[in-house]
Amino acid sequence: MALMTCQEAALAALAHEMQEDPTIWALGEDLGRGGVFGQYRGLQQRFGAERIVDTPISEATIMGAAVGAAMMGTRPVVEMRIADFALCAVDELVNQAAKARFMFGGQAKVPLVARHPMGTWKNLAAQHSQSLEAWWVHVPGLVVAAPATPADCAGLLKSSIRCDDPVVLLEHKDLWTYAAEVDEALPPVPLGVAECARDGRDLTLVTWSAARHLALAAADAAAATGIEVEVLDLRTLWPWDRGAVLGSVSRTRRLLVLHEAVQVAGFGAEIAATVAETLGSILAAPVRRLGAPRVPIAYAPPLEAVYRIDQGRVLATIQGLVRG
């Protein structure tokens, strides 16, 4: 085991996959300089400018080139720099990459990874802070993953690269420097498998990405008041681990879904609806969701703080669900 940050683990995982498979390459803005968060540091020097490719500032061009290259037999890793910027490449990702296998009757595949550094980061304001996972989950043909730990940043990146379908990999900007113990072999993490981050008997808290850490902190605080919360980190949002969620809620009979994204029409609604439809007759309390308000994220720190969900709010919701 070794102590690694998310940035270090993801960098090591990409280097390993590129070493093993010469068809893997990466393209995007500023990759030769290591990328915005250092997630490509040293790779151009190691693998050359033909495999770590610096591109013009045109997300549509970047994604379009990757889609064509993937259909011709390579496995591109597409760096979108900031998740918000990926909106400039929606047609290429949604109407081309996601649909190609279906529209060509399985004769073509698009094994690319679109890396989207997502989420709120201090004072980045409304155009650099969005969590848009619900957009991508809604699109048939896309796999969507959102790691929260160094081990998952590495393991999900490896599995995404090896996947024969296009994967949107949502890597939270606020987690690049988060460090934890990691198996130095950096084993792949299967797509579609949730992780039980904390066992509990009184309530199931389903979450993903950076909200995992908020959920665990709130669960620890709840334990001090006699409430045991089970925390499930989905890790993959599509396909999501229905069995793990339904199994947990069957035991606890209570569900809280927590995510950083706007609550209105967020992916948490899909989980809540599935649980209500499947287990509604045994639930001890109504399903609850916690997400951001439907407003642009402000630059001003006091307003940004109001936008964010804090531990106190999660704890109060947990206590309300369990104790009425």
Summary of the structure (lengths in Angstrom):
residues: 324
radius of gyration: 19.6
end to end distance: 43.0
largest distance: 60.3
contacts: 1154
relative contact order: 0.12
helix: 41%
strand: 20%
